[in-house]
């Protein structure tokens, strides 16, 4: 007997589909978190260590026994979709999908902004002049 009697007769294929959907959002969240740290650090190993540290810290903070309202907005709270769907936690599936979706959107925006900032390099006038001179001499040598 599960704590939520409405899910006692949920077909297994439907339960599995909902779990897979939330698991894919969790994987996407982890991937985007790593992408953000990779854009900030520019070092793959450092970004991987930072991602793992944040994930472990977040999973340690967001235990299922915590029932305060602000825990519902931590994406780490929804890393176990089976417990969420079974009703063993006080958090709803819809809140999990919304929280993970919003978190993924924010991480995607922050990560892509970080990547764009890497490509924009502020060059001094001397460096711009040097690159122009190289292009000009290449142009004259081809002619």
C-alpha positions as CSV (number, residue, x, y, z in Angstrom):
1,X,0.0,0.0,0.0
2,X,1.5,3.3,-1.1
3,X,0.9,6.5,0.8
4,X,-1.0,8.0,-2.1
5,X,-4.0,5.8,-2.9
6,X,-4.6,7.4,-6.3
7,X,-1.4,5.8,-7.6
8,X,-2.2,2.3,-6.5
9,X,-3.7,1.4,-9.9
10,X,-1.4,3.5,-12.1
11,X,-0.2,1.3,-15.1
12,X,3.4,0.4,-15.0
13,X,4.1,1.9,-18.4
14,X,2.7,5.2,-17.3
15,X,4.7,5.2,-14.1
16,X,7.9,4.3,-16.0
17,X,7.2,7.1,-18.5
18,X,6.8,9.7,-15.8
19,X,9.9,8.5,-14.1
20,X,12.0,8.6,-17.3
21,X,10.8,12.1,-18.1
22,X,11.9,13.4,-14.7
23,X,15.1,11.4,-14.9
24,X,15.9,13.1,-18.2
25,X,15.4,16.5,-16.7
26,X,17.7,15.6,-13.8
27,X,20.4,14.5,-16.3
28,X,19.9,17.7,-18.3
29,X,20.2,19.7,-15.1
30,X,23.5,18.0,-14.2
31,X,24.8,18.5,-17.8
32,X,23.9,22.2,-17.9
33,X,25.5,22.7,-14.4
34,X,28.7,21.2,-15.8
35,X,28.5,23.4,-18.9
36,X,28.1,26.5,-16.7
37,X,31.2,25.6,-14.6
38,X,33.1,24.8,-17.8
39,X,32.3,28.2,-19.2
40,X,33.4,29.9,-16.0
41,X,36.6,27.9,-15.3
42,X,37.7,27.0,-18.9
43,X,39.1,23.8,-17.5
44,X,37.2,20.5,-17.9
45,X,38.6,18.8,-14.8
46,X,38.0,21.8,-12.5
47,X,34.5,22.1,-13.8
48,X,33.8,18.4,-13.3
49,X,35.1,18.6,-9.7
50,X,33.0,21.7,-9.0
51,X,29.9,20.1,-10.5
52,X,30.3,17.0,-8.4
53,X,30.9,19.0,-5.3
54,X,27.7,21.1,-5.9
55,X,25.7,18.0,-6.7
56,X,26.8,16.2,-3.5
57,X,26.2,19.3,-1.4
58,X,22.8,19.8,-2.9
59,X,21.8,16.2,-2.4
60,X,23.0,16.4,1.2
61,X,20.9,19.5,1.8
62,X,17.7,18.3,0.0
63,X,16.8,15.2,2.0
64,X,13.3,13.8,1.7
65,X,12.6,14.4,5.4
66,X,13.0,18.2,5.0
67,X,9.5,19.5,4.6
68,X,10.0,23.3,4.6
69,X,8.6,25.1,1.7
70,X,11.8,26.4,0.3
71,X,13.1,22.9,-0.2
72,X,10.5,22.4,-2.9
73,X,12.3,24.9,-5.1
74,X,15.7,23.1,-4.9
75,X,16.2,21.0,-8.0
76,X,18.2,18.5,-5.9
77,X,15.0,17.6,-4.1
78,X,13.7,15.8,-7.2
79,X,16.7,13.6,-8.0
80,X,14.6,10.5,-7.0
81,X,11.5,10.4,-9.3
82,X,10.3,7.1,-8.0
83,X,9.8,8.5,-4.5
84,X,8.2,11.6,-5.8
85,X,5.7,9.6,-7.9
86,X,5.0,7.1,-5.2
87,X,4.0,9.8,-2.7
88,X,6.8,9.0,-0.2
89,X,7.8,12.7,-0.2
90,X,5.8,15.8,0.5
91,X,6.7,17.2,-2.9
92,X,4.5,16.9,-6.0
93,X,5.6,15.7,-9.4
94,X,4.3,18.8,-11.1
95,X,6.4,21.0,-8.8
96,X,9.4,18.8,-9.6
97,X,8.9,19.2,-13.4
98,X,8.5,23.0,-13.0
99,X,11.5,23.4,-10.7
100,X,13.8,21.3,-12.9
101,X,12.5,23.0,-16.1
102,X,13.1,26.5,-14.7
103,X,16.5,25.5,-13.3
104,X,17.5,24.0,-16.6
105,X,16.4,27.2,-18.4
106,X,18.4,29.4,-16.1
107,X,21.5,27.3,-16.3
108,X,21.2,27.2,-20.1
109,X,20.9,31.0,-20.3
110,X,23.8,31.5,-17.8
111,X,26.0,28.9,-19.6
112,X,25.4,30.3,-23.0
113,X,26.1,33.9,-21.8
114,X,29.4,32.6,-20.3
115,X,30.3,31.0,-23.6
116,X,29.6,34.3,-25.5
117,X,31.7,36.2,-23.0
118,X,34.6,33.9,-23.6
119,X,34.5,34.6,-27.4
120,X,34.5,38.4,-27.0
121,X,38.0,39.4,-26.3
122,X,38.9,43.0,-25.6
123,X,41.8,43.8,-27.8
124,X,44.1,46.8,-27.5
125,X,44.5,49.2,-30.4
126,X,48.1,47.9,-30.9
127,X,46.9,44.3,-31.3
128,X,44.2,45.4,-33.7
129,X,46.7,47.3,-35.7
130,X,49.1,44.4,-35.8
131,X,46.4,42.0,-37.1
132,X,45.5,44.6,-39.7
133,X,49.1,44.8,-40.8
134,X,49.3,41.0,-41.1
135,X,46.2,41.0,-43.3
136,X,47.5,43.8,-45.4
137,X,50.9,42.2,-46.0
138,X,49.2,38.9,-46.9
139,X,46.9,40.7,-49.3
140,X,49.9,42.4,-51.0
141,X,52.0,39.2,-51.2
142,X,49.1,37.4,-52.9
143,X,48.7,40.2,-55.5
